[in-house]
Amino acid sequence: MLASYGLAYSLMKFFTGPMSDFKNVGLVFVNSKRDRRKAVFCMATAGAIAFVLHILIAYTDLGYYIINKLHHVDESVGQKTRKAFLYLAAFPVLDAMAWIHAGILLKHKYSVIVGSASISDVVAQIVFVAILLHSNLECVEPLLIPILSLYMGALVRFSIVGLGYYCNIHDNIPDSSGLDVGGDATIKKMLSFWWPLALILATQRISRPIVNLFVSRDLKGTSDATEAVAVLTATYPVGHMPYGWLTELRAVYPAFDKNNPSNKLNAGTPVNKSHIKKFTFCCLALSLTLCFVVFWTPHVSQKILVDVIGVEYAFAELCVVPLRIFSFFPLPVTVRAHLTGWLMTLKKTFVLAPSSVLRIIVLITSLVVLPYMGVHGATLGVGSLLAGFIGESTMVAIAACYVYRQQKNYEMTNELVVVGEDSAPMSEVCSRTQMDAIEELQEEEEEQE
C-alpha cells in the first residue's frame, strides 16, 4: 500500500510541480487585477490538461505501461497505483489556484499568511488522517485515507491564501499596471518567464519516478524492489524536512532587492544585496545543523520514522544510510535557490533551462553507474538524487556567471557612451565621482548598522 501511494504521489507531483512554480509569476509579474486574471487563466488551463492526463493514465494502456511495465511492479501494486492516481486527478487544479495567490501575497510581503497556510495544510492532513483512521475506510479503501487528507490540506491552504488575497490586496491594487512597473504583463511574457522554471521543477518532480523506476528494475521487481521503493517513500519526507524550505529563498531577491522597480510600490523596504547574502548564509548554516543533528545522532532518525510515520524498527534501520546522504543536500539547494532568485529579479529565467537537462543526465548516469560499484536499493536512489542536485546547481552557477558578465559589459559600454557624449566640464565629472563615493560610504555604514 505504501509503495502504491508513493508511486502515484510522485507521478502526480510531476504534473503539479510546474504549476506550483507559477507562484513566481505572481511574485514578479502580477501588479494589477488584470495581471491576476491572466495568471489564473493560465493556471486553470494547465490544471485542466493535468486532469485529462490523470484520467488517461488511470484508464488506458499508457498507465499500465508507465506503472506496471516500466516499474516492474506486480499487478496488485500497479492496480492500486492507477486507482490512487485517478483519485488525485483534481488535485493539480486546486494546488495551482493556491500557488498563484501565494505568489501575489509574497510580492506584497504577506509571507506570514503564506506560511500559515502551509502549516495549516500539514496540520489539516494530520487531523484528517487521525479522523479517517477511525472510519470504515481503513477496511473498505485504505488508499482514500492519505488522499482525502491531501485534498483537505490543499483546500485549507487555498482558502487561507484566497481570503488573504481578497482581504489585503484585491482592493488595493489597480485594475491595470502603470508604466512605472512596465505596464500590463502579457500572457506571452508570463509563459516565457515561467516555462524555464516549470521545466526545472518538472525535472525535479520526475526525478523521483525515475529513481523509483531504476531502483525497482535494478532489483528485478522482487520483494526487495517493493521494499526499496517503500524505503524511498518513507525517507523522502523525513530527508526533505531539514532542507526543503531553503528552496523558498528564491522569493527573497524578487521581494526585497532594491533594483526591482515594483518593490518601491509595495509594503516594506528594499534591502542591499549583501543583506540578502548574509541571510542566505544563515539559512544554510541552520539547515546543515538540523541535518547533521537529526540524521547523524544515533537513533534519532529511527525514532522519527517509528513514532511519526509508524514503520517497524527493522524497516527504519534500512532508512538510516539514505537519510544521512540527505545531509548534504542543503549546499546545492541553497546555491540554486539564491542564484535563481537573482535571475528571476532580472527576468532572465531562460538561462536556467540547461540546468534541468544536466540534472537528468547526471541522475540517469548515476543510476546506471553506481550499481556496478555495489550501490543498490534506496541508497542508490538518494545518492543519484544528490548527484543530480549538484549537477543542476553547477549549471545554475554557470548561467548566473554568464548573466553577470553580460551585465558588467553592458554597464561598461553605457559608461563609455555617456563619457563620450557628455560635454560637461571635468569638475562636474569629478563631482559625480565624489557623489558615487559618498553613496558607497553610506551603503557601508548601513551594512555596519
C-alpha positions as CSV (number, residue, x, y, z in Angstrom):
1,M,0.0,0.0,0.0
2,L,2.8,2.4,0.9
3,A,4.6,1.6,-2.4
4,S,1.4,2.2,-4.4
5,Y,0.7,5.5,-2.8
6,G,4.3,6.5,-3.2
7,L,4.4,5.8,-6.9
8,A,1.1,7.6,-7.5
9,Y,2.0,10.6,-5.4
10,S,5.4,11.0,-7.1
11,L,3.9,10.9,-10.5
12,M,1.2,13.3,-9.5
13,K,3.8,15.8,-8.2
14,F,5.4,15.6,-11.6
15,F,2.3,17.2,-13.0
16,T,1.6,19.7,-10.2
17,G,5.3,20.7,-9.9
18,P,5.3,23.1,-12.9
19,M,2.1,24.7,-11.6
20,S,3.5,25.4,-8.2
21,D,6.3,27.4,-9.8
22,F,3.6,29.8,-11.3
23,K,3.8,31.3,-7.8
24,N,6.9,33.1,-9.1
25,V,4.8,34.7,-11.9
26,G,2.6,36.1,-9.2
27,L,5.6,37.3,-7.3
28,V,7.3,39.0,-10.3
29,F,4.6,40.0,-12.8
30,V,1.2,40.4,-11.1
31,N,0.8,44.1,-10.3
32,S,-2.9,44.6,-11.1
33,K,-6.3,42.8,-11.3
34,R,-5.8,42.3,-15.0
35,D,-2.5,40.6,-14.5
36,R,-4.1,38.3,-11.9
37,R,-6.9,37.3,-14.2
38,K,-4.4,36.4,-16.9
39,A,-2.3,34.3,-14.4
40,V,-5.5,32.5,-13.1
41,F,-6.5,31.7,-16.7
42,C,-3.1,30.2,-17.4
43,M,-3.3,28.0,-14.3
44,A,-6.9,26.9,-15.0
45,T,-5.8,25.7,-18.4
46,A,-2.8,23.9,-17.1
47,G,-4.9,22.2,-14.4
48,A,-7.4,21.0,-17.0
49,I,-4.6,19.5,-19.1
50,A,-3.2,17.7,-16.0
51,F,-6.7,16.4,-15.1
52,V,-7.0,14.8,-18.6
53,L,-3.6,13.2,-18.3
54,H,-4.5,11.7,-14.9
55,I,-7.6,10.1,-16.5
56,L,-5.6,8.7,-19.4
57,I,-3.0,7.2,-17.1
58,A,-5.7,5.7,-14.8
59,Y,-7.8,4.1,-17.6
60,T,-5.7,3.4,-20.6
61,D,-2.8,1.2,-21.5
62,L,-0.5,4.2,-21.1
63,G,-0.9,3.9,-17.4
64,Y,-0.3,0.2,-17.4
65,Y,2.9,0.6,-19.4
66,I,4.2,3.5,-17.2
67,I,3.4,1.9,-13.9
68,N,3.3,-1.9,-14.3
69,K,5.8,-2.4,-17.1
70,L,8.4,0.3,-16.5
71,H,8.5,-0.1,-12.7
72,H,8.3,-3.9,-12.8
73,V,5.7,-3.9,-10.0
74,D,3.2,-6.7,-9.6
75,E,-0.5,-6.5,-10.7
76,S,-1.8,-5.7,-7.3
77,V,0.6,-2.7,-6.7
78,G,0.0,-1.5,-10.3
79,Q,-3.8,-1.6,-10.0
80,K,-3.7,0.3,-6.6
81,T,-1.3,2.9,-8.0
82,R,-3.6,3.6,-11.0
83,K,-6.6,3.9,-8.7
84,A,-4.7,6.3,-6.4
85,F,-3.7,8.3,-9.5
86,L,-7.3,8.6,-10.6
87,Y,-8.3,9.8,-7.1
88,L,-5.6,12.5,-7.3
89,A,-6.8,13.9,-10.7
90,A,-8.5,17.0,-9.4
91,F,-5.6,18.0,-7.0
92,P,-3.5,19.9,-9.6
93,V,-6.2,22.5,-10.2
94,L,-6.7,23.2,-6.5
95,D,-3.0,23.3,-6.0
96,A,-2.4,25.7,-8.9
97,M,-5.0,28.2,-7.7
98,A,-3.4,28.2,-4.2
99,W,0.1,28.8,-5.6
100,I,-0.7,31.8,-7.8
101,H,-2.3,33.6,-4.9
102,A,0.6,32.7,-2.6
103,G,3.0,34.4,-5.1
104,I,0.9,37.6,-5.1
105,L,0.9,37.6,-1.2
106,L,4.7,37.2,-1.2
107,K,5.0,40.1,-3.5
108,H,3.2,42.3,-1.1
109,K,5.2,41.0,1.9
110,Y,2.4,38.9,3.4
111,S,4.7,35.9,3.9
112,V,3.1,35.2,7.3
113,I,-0.2,34.3,5.6
114,V,1.6,32.0,3.1
115,G,3.5,30.3,5.9
116,S,0.4,30.0,8.0
117,A,-1.4,28.4,5.0
118,S,1.4,25.9,4.5
119,I,1.4,25.0,8.2
120,S,-2.4,24.7,8.3
121,D,-2.1,22.4,5.2
122,V,0.1,20.0,7.2
123,V,-2.0,20.2,10.3
124,A,-5.2,19.6,8.4
125,Q,-3.7,16.5,6.8
126,I,-2.6,15.1,10.1
127,V,-6.0,15.8,11.7
128,F,-8.0,14.2,8.9
129,V,-5.7,11.2,8.8
130,A,-6.5,10.7,12.5
131,I,-10.2,11.2,11.9
132,L,-10.4,8.9,8.9
133,L,-8.5,6.1,10.6
134,H,-11.5,5.7,12.9
135,S,-13.9,5.3,10.0
136,N,-14.5,2.2,7.9
137,L,-12.3,3.5,5.1
138,E,-9.4,1.6,6.7
139,C,-11.1,-1.6,5.7
140,V,-13.1,-0.5,2.6
141,E,-10.5,1.7,0.7
142,P,-7.4,2.5,2.8
143,L,-5.9,4.5,-0.2
144,L,-8.5,7.1,0.4
145,I,-7.2,8.0,3.8
146,P,-4.0,9.8,2.7
147,I,-5.6,11.1,-0.5
148,L,-8.6,12.7,1.2
149,S,-6.3,14.1,3.8
150,L,-4.2,15.6,1.0
151,Y,-7.2,17.2,-0.6
152,M,-8.4,18.7,2.7
153,G,-5.0,20.1,3.4
154,A,-4.9,21.7,-0.1
155,L,-8.4,23.1,0.4
156,V,-7.4,24.7,3.7
157,R,-4.3,26.2,2.1
158,F,-6.3,27.6,-0.8
159,S,-8.9,29.0,1.5
160,I,-6.3,30.9,3.6
161,V,-4.3,32.4,0.7
162,G,-7.5,33.2,-1.2
163,L,-9.0,35.0,1.8
164,G,-5.7,36.7,2.5
165,Y,-5.5,38.0,-1.1
166,Y,-9.1,39.4,-1.1
167,C,-8.9,40.9,2.4
168,N,-5.4,42.6,2.0
169,I,-4.6,43.1,-1.7
170,H,-7.5,42.9,-4.1
171,D,-9.0,46.3,-3.3
172,N,-5.5,48.0,-3.0
173,I,-4.1,47.1,-6.5
174,P,-5.1,49.0,-9.7
175,D,-7.2,47.5,-12.5
176,S,-4.3,47.9,-14.8
177,S,-0.5,48.2,-14.3
178,G,1.2,51.5,-14.8
179,L,4.3,52.2,-16.9
180,D,6.5,52.6,-13.8
181,V,6.4,48.8,-13.5
182,G,6.4,48.0,-17.2
183,G,2.7,48.1,-17.9
184,D,0.4,45.1,-18.1
185,A,2.1,41.7,-18.3
186,T,1.0,39.7,-21.3
187,I,0.3,36.0,-21.2
188,K,3.3,35.5,-23.6
189,K,5.6,37.3,-21.1
190,M,4.3,35.2,-18.2
191,L,4.7,32.0,-20.1
192,S,8.2,32.9,-21.4
193,F,9.2,33.7,-17.8
194,W,7.5,30.6,-16.4
195,W,8.5,27.8,-18.8
196,P,12.2,27.5,-17.8
197,L,11.1,27.4,-14.1
198,A,8.4,24.9,-15.0
199,L,10.9,22.8,-16.9
200,I,13.3,22.8,-14.0
201,L,10.6,21.8,-11.5
202,A,9.2,19.2,-13.8
203,T,12.6,17.6,-14.0
204,Q,12.8,17.8,-10.2
205,R,9.4,16.1,-9.9
206,I,10.1,13.5,-12.4
207,S,13.4,12.7,-10.7
208,R,11.6,10.7,-8.0
209,P,9.7,8.5,-10.5
210,I,12.9,7.9,-12.5
211,V,14.7,6.9,-9.3
212,N,11.8,4.6,-8.3
213,L,11.9,3.1,-11.8
214,F,15.7,2.4,-11.8
215,V,15.8,1.1,-8.3
216,S,12.9,-1.2,-8.9
217,R,14.4,-2.5,-12.2
218,D,17.8,-2.9,-10.6
219,L,16.3,-5.3,-8.1
220,K,14.4,-7.1,-10.8
221,G,10.9,-6.3,-9.4
222,T,11.4,-8.7,-6.5
223,S,10.1,-8.2,-3.0
224,D,13.4,-6.3,-2.3
225,A,12.4,-3.9,-5.1
226,T,9.0,-3.2,-3.4
227,E,10.8,-2.8,-0.1
228,A,13.3,-0.3,-1.6
229,V,10.5,1.8,-3.1
230,A,8.8,1.8,0.2
231,V,12.0,2.9,1.9
232,L,12.4,5.8,-0.6
233,T,8.7,6.8,0.0
234,A,9.3,6.9,3.8
235,T,12.7,8.7,3.6
236,Y,11.7,11.4,1.1
237,P,9.5,13.5,3.5
238,V,11.9,13.0,6.5
239,G,15.0,13.8,4.5
240,H,13.3,16.7,2.8
241,M,12.2,18.3,6.1
242,P,15.5,20.0,7.2
243,Y,16.4,21.5,3.8
244,G,13.3,21.7,1.7
245,W,12.4,25.2,3.0
246,L,15.7,26.5,1.5
247,T,14.0,26.4,-1.9
248,E,11.8,29.4,-0.8
249,L,15.0,31.6,-0.7
250,R,14.2,32.2,-4.4
251,A,11.5,34.6,-3.3
252,V,13.8,36.8,-1.3
253,Y,15.5,38.6,-4.2
254,P,12.3,39.5,-6.1
255,A,10.5,40.6,-3.0
256,F,13.3,42.8,-1.4
257,D,16.0,43.7,-3.9
258,K,16.2,47.4,-4.3
259,N,16.8,47.1,-8.1
260,N,13.3,45.7,-8.6
261,P,11.0,48.6,-9.6
262,S,7.8,47.0,-8.2
263,N,9.3,46.8,-4.7
264,K,9.1,50.6,-4.5
265,L,5.3,50.4,-4.8
266,N,4.7,47.6,-2.3
267,A,4.9,47.5,1.5
268,G,8.3,47.0,3.0
269,T,11.7,48.5,2.4
270,P,14.1,47.1,-0.3
271,V,17.5,45.9,1.1
272,N,21.0,45.6,-0.2
273,K,22.4,42.5,-1.9
274,S,24.8,42.0,1.0
275,H,22.0,41.6,3.4
276,I,20.3,39.0,1.2
277,K,23.6,37.1,1.0
278,K,24.1,37.1,4.8
279,F,20.5,36.0,5.3
280,T,21.0,33.1,2.8
281,F,24.2,32.0,4.5
282,C,22.5,31.9,7.9
283,C,19.7,29.8,6.5
284,L,22.2,27.4,5.0
285,A,24.1,27.1,8.4
286,L,20.8,26.4,10.2
287,S,19.8,23.7,7.7
288,L,23.1,21.9,7.8
289,T,23.0,21.9,11.6
290,L,19.5,20.4,11.6
291,C,20.5,17.7,9.0
292,F,23.6,16.6,11.0
293,V,21.8,16.7,14.3
294,V,18.8,14.7,13.1
295,F,20.4,12.2,10.7
296,W,23.8,11.6,12.3
297,T,22.8,11.4,16.0
298,P,22.3,7.8,16.8
299,H,18.6,6.5,16.9
300,V,17.1,10.0,16.3
301,S,16.1,9.3,12.7
302,Q,14.8,5.8,13.6
303,K,12.7,7.3,16.3
304,I,11.1,9.8,13.9
305,L,10.3,7.0,11.4
306,V,8.9,4.7,14.1
307,D,6.9,7.2,16.1
308,V,5.8,9.7,13.4
309,I,5.4,7.6,10.3
310,G,4.7,4.4,12.1
311,V,7.0,1.9,10.4
312,E,8.7,-1.0,12.2
313,Y,12.1,-0.6,13.7
314,A,13.8,-3.0,11.3
315,F,12.3,-1.0,8.4
316,A,13.6,2.2,10.0
317,E,17.1,0.8,10.1
318,L,17.1,0.5,6.3
319,C,16.4,4.2,6.1
320,V,19.5,5.4,8.1
321,V,22.0,5.5,5.3
322,P,19.7,7.2,2.8
323,L,18.8,9.8,5.4
324,R,22.5,10.5,6.1
325,I,23.0,11.2,2.4
326,F,20.2,13.8,2.6
327,S,22.5,15.7,5.0
328,F,24.5,17.1,2.0
329,F,21.5,18.4,0.0
330,P,21.4,21.9,1.7
331,L,24.6,23.0,-0.1
332,P,23.4,22.6,-3.8
333,V,19.8,23.6,-2.9
334,T,21.0,26.9,-1.3
335,V,23.2,27.8,-4.3
336,R,20.4,27.0,-6.7
337,A,17.8,29.0,-4.8
338,H,19.9,32.1,-4.2
339,L,21.0,32.4,-7.8
340,T,17.6,31.5,-9.2
341,G,16.1,34.4,-7.2
342,W,18.6,36.8,-8.6
343,L,17.9,35.7,-12.2
344,M,14.1,35.9,-11.5
345,T,14.5,39.6,-10.5
346,L,16.2,40.3,-13.8
347,K,13.5,38.3,-15.6
348,K,16.3,36.2,-17.2
349,T,15.0,32.7,-16.3
350,F,15.7,31.4,-19.8
351,V,19.3,30.8,-18.9
352,L,18.2,28.3,-16.3
353,A,16.7,25.8,-18.8
354,P,20.0,23.9,-19.5
355,S,20.3,23.1,-15.7
356,S,17.3,20.8,-15.9
357,V,18.8,18.9,-18.8
358,L,22.1,18.4,-17.0
359,R,20.3,17.3,-13.8
360,I,18.5,14.5,-15.7
361,I,21.7,13.4,-17.5
362,V,23.7,13.2,-14.2
363,L,20.8,11.5,-12.4
364,I,20.4,8.7,-15.0
365,T,24.2,8.3,-15.4
366,S,24.5,7.8,-11.6
367,L,21.6,5.3,-11.6
368,V,23.3,3.3,-14.3
369,V,26.9,3.5,-13.0
370,L,26.5,3.2,-9.2
371,P,25.1,-0.4,-9.3
372,Y,28.4,-1.5,-10.9
373,M,30.1,0.0,-7.8
374,G,27.9,-2.1,-5.4
375,V,25.3,0.6,-4.6
376,H,21.7,-0.7,-4.7
377,G,18.3,0.0,-3.2
378,A,17.3,3.2,-1.6
379,T,21.0,4.2,-1.2
380,L,21.3,4.1,-4.9
381,G,18.2,6.3,-5.3
382,V,19.2,9.0,-2.8
383,G,22.8,9.1,-3.9
384,S,21.8,9.6,-7.5
385,L,19.4,12.4,-6.5
386,L,22.3,14.2,-4.7
387,A,24.5,13.9,-7.8
388,G,21.6,15.4,-9.9
389,F,21.2,18.3,-7.5
390,I,25.0,19.0,-7.7
391,G,24.9,19.0,-11.5
392,E,21.9,21.3,-11.6
393,S,23.4,23.8,-9.1
394,T,26.7,23.8,-11.0
395,M,24.8,24.7,-14.3
396,V,22.8,27.4,-12.5
397,A,26.0,28.9,-11.2
398,I,27.5,28.9,-14.7
399,A,24.3,30.6,-16.1
400,A,24.5,33.3,-13.3
401,C,28.1,34.0,-14.1
402,Y,27.2,34.4,-17.8
403,V,24.4,36.9,-17.0
404,Y,26.6,38.8,-14.5
405,R,29.4,39.1,-17.1
406,Q,26.8,40.4,-19.7
407,Q,25.6,43.0,-17.2
408,K,29.1,44.2,-16.5
409,N,29.9,44.5,-20.2
410,Y,26.6,46.4,-20.7
411,E,27.3,48.8,-17.9
412,M,30.9,49.5,-19.1
413,T,29.5,50.2,-22.6
414,N,26.9,52.6,-21.3
415,E,29.6,54.4,-19.2
416,L,31.8,54.8,-22.3
417,V,28.9,56.2,-24.3
418,V,27.9,58.7,-21.5
419,V,31.5,59.9,-21.1
420,G,32.0,60.2,-24.9
421,E,28.7,62.2,-25.4
422,D,28.8,64.2,-22.2
423,S,30.1,67.8,-22.8
424,A,30.2,68.6,-19.1
425,P,33.5,70.1,-17.7
426,M,35.9,67.8,-15.8
427,S,34.9,69.4,-12.5
428,E,31.4,68.1,-12.9
429,V,32.7,64.6,-13.8
430,C,34.8,64.7,-10.6
431,S,31.8,65.8,-8.5
432,R,29.8,62.8,-9.9
433,T,32.7,60.5,-8.8
434,Q,32.6,62.1,-5.4
435,M,28.9,61.6,-5.1
436,D,29.3,57.9,-6.1
437,A,31.9,57.5,-3.4
438,I,29.6,59.2,-0.8
439,E,26.8,56.8,-1.8
440,E,29.2,53.8,-1.4
441,L,30.2,55.0,2.1
442,Q,26.6,55.4,3.1
443,E,25.8,51.8,2.0
444,E,28.8,50.6,4.0
445,E,27.5,52.4,7.1
446,E,24.1,50.9,6.6
447,E,25.6,47.4,6.4
448,Q,27.6,48.0,9.6
449,E,24.5,49.2,11.4
